[in-house]
Amino acid sequence: MTATSFTIDRPLLKSLLVLAAVIEARDRFTGGHVWRASRYARGLAEKLGLPAGDVFLAQLGGLVHDIGKIGIPDSVLNKREPINETELALIHLHPEIGEEVVANHPLAPLVATTVLHHHLRLDGRGYPRRLSGQEPSAVTRIVTIADVFDAVTAFRPYHGASLLEYGLAELSKGRATQLDAAFVDAFVALGRSGGLDHVLGHAGDGRLMLTCAECGPIIAPPAGAREGDTIVCPSCLGELTMHSAADSFELEWRGSRVAAYRPRADMNAVEEVVRDAPPAVDLGPDSET
């Protein structure tokens, strides 16, 4: 099958990414997730030696894959207690909702299938539905690995090599059954060579995740944060003062809380993907997402 060249309109791309980033910001407990997933996916695609267009599609898919969370109620999305079977069934709808959200966007051919399939597994145990005799695309398999790795590492205390080894070990448990074996091996090699260090435990370039001094969750500091700035914990809504500590910050609870959480899109992540976008990409049988 001949590849089809698809032109990328940057303003349209930015509109899609802003929508995805705003939706991601609704989830109080996944700060920095799509930035990390996007970076992990880009790094793995480069490690595998994929064409530049597919590297970009992996980076893009990492940022957009959870766009279907727009359809998940806040009471479920932000629940701290274990969810029940009914709530889990709702969460399992987000890939299908995401496909519907992007279906009418002009750039849908770049992301629709990755959005729909990023929770599929090679053994057919994923969701929303099994592929009859068809494996997810290479780009989708890359985004799935990035998503899984971040899910098992993102909100554990950051301890460098120990967190990395924990995440790689968890990822390897699904090797060849749930996840592409060769891709997992490449990701593990990337991690052990230091290729994930600048992403793991971070919310953006040079921004380590922080621990709320009042209630304990790991939270994402905003871009451009400085000594003395006040941020709000999305979990307890406590106001926290940022104090410089080595190459990061420590948080001091100010003893007050805000009335409502105001989600803010990570525009740095959006601008990064827009900046990296090529004029066009080839969509073929192996690169189509």
VENNOR-V566585 format. One record per backbone hydrogen bond with DSSP energy under -1.0 kcal/mol. NH is the residue of the N-H (numbers start at 1). CO is the residue of the C=O. E is the energy in kcal/mol with one decimal. If there is no record, write none. Layout:
[[NH CO E] [NH CO E]]
This chain:
[[4 283 -2.4] [6 281 -3.6] [8 279 -2.8] [13 9 -2.5] [14 10 -2.8] [15 11 -2.0] [16 12 -1.9] [17 13 -2.3] [18 14 -2.7] [19 15 -1.7] [20 16 -2.1] [21 17 -2.6] [22 18 -2.5] [23 19 -2.1] [24 20 -2.4] [25 21 -1.8] [26 23 -1.1] [27 24 -1.3] [30 27 -1.1] [33 30 -2.4] [36 32 -2.5] [37 33 -3.1] [38 34 -2.2] [39 35 -2.3] [40 36 -3.2] [41 37 -2.5] [42 38 -2.3] [43 39 -2.6] [44 40 -2.4] [45 41 -2.5] [46 42 -2.2] [47 43 -2.2] [48 44 -2.1] [49 46 -1.2] [50 45 -2.1] [55 51 -2.1] [56 52 -2.2] [57 53 -2.1] [58 54 -2.2] [59 55 -2.1] [60 56 -2.9] [61 57 -2.8] [62 58 -2.1] [63 59 -1.1] [64 60 -1.7] [65 61 -2.1] [67 64 -2.1] [69 66 -2.2] [70 67 -1.4] [71 68 -1.9] [72 69 -1.7] [76 73 -1.2] [77 73 -3.0] [78 74 -2.6] [79 76 -1.3] [88 84 -2.5] [89 85 -2.1] [90 86 -1.4] [91 87 -2.2] [92 88 -2.1] [93 90 -1.6] [94 91 -1.8] [97 93 -2.5] [98 94 -2.5] [99 95 -2.2] [100 96 -2.0] [101 97 -2.3] [102 98 -2.3] [103 99 -1.3] [105 102 -2.0] [108 105 -2.3] [110 107 -2.0] [111 108 -1.3] [112 108 -3.0] [114 289 -2.3] [115 111 -2.6] [116 112 -2.0] [117 113 -2.5] [118 114 -1.2] [120 117 -2.3] [122 178 -1.9] [124 121 -2.0] [127 119 -1.2] [133 131 -1.0] [141 137 -2.6] [142 138 -1.9] [143 139 -2.3] [144 140 -2.5] [145 141 -1.7] [146 142 -2.3] [147 143 -2.6] [148 144 -2.7] [149 145 -2.6] [150 146 -2.0] [151 147 -2.1] [152 148 -1.6] [154 150 -2.8] [156 153 -1.4] [162 159 -1.7] [164 160 -2.2] [165 161 -2.8] [166 162 -2.1] [167 163 -2.5] [168 164 -2.7] [169 165 -2.3] [170 166 -2.3] [171 167 -2.4] [172 168 -2.2] [174 171 -1.5] [175 172 -1.3] [176 179 -2.4] [178 174 -1.8] [179 174 -3.0] [184 180 -2.6] [185 181 -2.5] [186 182 -2.0] [187 183 -2.3] [188 184 -2.8] [189 185 -2.3] [190 186 -2.2] [191 187 -2.5] [192 188 -2.4] [193 189 -1.1] [194 191 -1.4] [195 190 -2.4] [199 196 -1.9] [200 196 -2.9] [202 199 -2.3] [203 207 -3.3] [207 204 -2.3] [209 201 -3.2] [210 219 -3.1] [212 217 -2.5] [216 212 -1.1] [219 210 -3.5] [225 222 -1.3] [228 242 -3.4] [229 226 -2.2] [231 240 -2.7] [233 238 -2.4] [237 233 -1.8] [239 256 -2.9] [240 231 -3.3] [241 252 -3.0] [242 229 -2.8] [243 250 -2.8] [245 248 -2.5] [248 245 -2.3] [250 243 -2.7] [252 241 -2.3] [254 239 -2.7] [258 237 -2.4] [267 265 -1.4] [270 266 -1.5] [271 267 -2.8] [272 268 -1.9] [273 269 -1.7] [274 270 -2.3] [275 271 -2.5] [276 272 -1.7] [281 6 -2.2] [283 4 -3.5] [288 284 -2.0]]
